[in-house]
Amino acid sequence: MKAAIFTLNTGLYKAKKDSAAATALKRMLEQVGFEVKASGVLPEDKKVALAVLRRLADTGAVELILTTGATGIRKRDCAPDVVMEVSERLLPGIPEAIRAYNIRYSKKAILDRSAAGIRNHTLMVNLPEGAKSAKESLEYILPELVHVVEMLSL
């Protein structure tokens, strides 16, 4: 199983810094058998993110794409819009479950606009940007993500 992880954060992108969330997610994915083929920080730019996700899904380079960050209510928070536009089929239960899980820690979870969907044989999921929130969210949904990836490869 192959995966990609991208953080959408213009500040980190301009500063050429790594994402703590992506590092934590990479470790978790590798522990359950994923090979992380691509990772990095992208600017909060819808056109750039659309191009990256489309290319990865359309070439079959990866079966899972996780994004962190840019899921809120600011104009530049484009990650959910990208997943919704790129997806052929949405999976609303995944972000609903993450929000329900995270509301226990902060009411701000109700402001999260994360999305999840499928393009070709690739599952795409938005996660929170903070390393702790992203890690806990992935822990909560990881068995189901593995199941979806396995089902898509049949």
N, C-alpha and C positions, 0 to 999 in steps of 0.2 A: 504494500500500500504506500502510495506516495502523497505527500502533502506540501502545501505552501502556506507561509504565515507572513502577513503584511500588517504593519502598523500605519495608520493614516494619521500623520501628525506633521504639519508643515514646519513647526519649530524644530523638531528632531531632524527632519529631512534637511533643512538648511544648515543645521549645526553638524550634520553628518554623524549623529549619535545613534547608538543602538537602542532598541526598545527592551526594557526589562520584562515587559509582558511577553513579548515574542520569545525571549530566551527561556522563560518558564514554560511556555506552551510547547516549545520544541522538545524540551526534556520529557514532558508528559507524553507527547505523541510517540517519541522514540521508545518509551517504556512499553507501549502497547503494540509495537511492531511497525510504526510508520517510518518511512525514510523522508526526511524533510529536504525536498529538492530545491526549494527557493524560499528565501525570507529576506525581509528588509523593511525599510521605512519609505513610505510614499508621501508626497504632499497631499493635503486635503484638496484634491482637484478631481472632480468627477470624471473628466475626460481621461486623465491618466489612469485612474483606478479602473474605469470601464475597459480600457485597452488591455491592461494587465490581466484582469480576470477573464475577459473573453479569450485572450490568447492562450492562457493556461487551460481553460476548459475546452476550447475548440481543438487544441492540438492533442488533448489527452495526456498532457504532461503530468498532471496530478489528479487524484480522485477526491481530495479534500483541500479546500482553501479556507483558512481562518483569517479574519481581519480583526484588528483591535483598534479602538478609537473611532472618533468621528461619528458617533451614534446618537448624539444629543439633538438639541433643538436650535443650535446656531446655524446660520446659513451655510457655513462651510462644512457642517457635519453631513457628509455625503455618503458614508458607507452603506446605510440601509437603502438609499436610492439606487446605488450602484448594483447591489445584489438584486433588488427588485427588477431593475431594468434588464440585467443580464440573464436572469433566471427564466427558464422555460416553465418551471413549476415552482411555486412557493411552498415552503414548509412552515406555516405560522406557529405550529406547536412548539418548535425549538426555541424561538425567542420568547414566546409566552412562558415557557417553563423556566427559562433563565430569569426573566423578570419576576416571576412568582417566587423563585428561590432567593433572589437578591433583595426583594422588598423586606425581608426579615432583618436586613442589616441597615437599609436606608430607604426612606420614602422616595428619595430621588430616583429610584429604579423606575418609577412610573413615568419618568421623562425620557426613558431610553426608547429609541425607535428601531432597535436592531431588527434584522431580517435574516431569513435563511431560505435557500432555494437550491434548485438543481438545474444545471445546464449540461446537456449531453450526459456524460457519466461522472460529473463532478458535483460534489456537494459543497456549497459555500455558506459560511456562517459568520455573522458579526458577533464579536465579543467585546466586553468593556475594555477600556484602555489600561486601567491600572493593573499592575502585575498581580496583586492579590485577588482582585475581582475577576480578572480574566482566568486565572488559575482555578479559582473556586467554581466559576461557571463551567469551565471545561470539565473539571472533575465530575460535576453533576450530570452532564449530558454525554460524556465520552462513550459509555457503552452503546448508547443509541446511535451516535455518530459512526462508530465502527460497524454497527449493524447496517446502517444505510449504505455505507461504502461497500460492504460485502454484497448487499442486494443489488446495487447498481452495476456490479461487475459480473453478474450472472448473465 
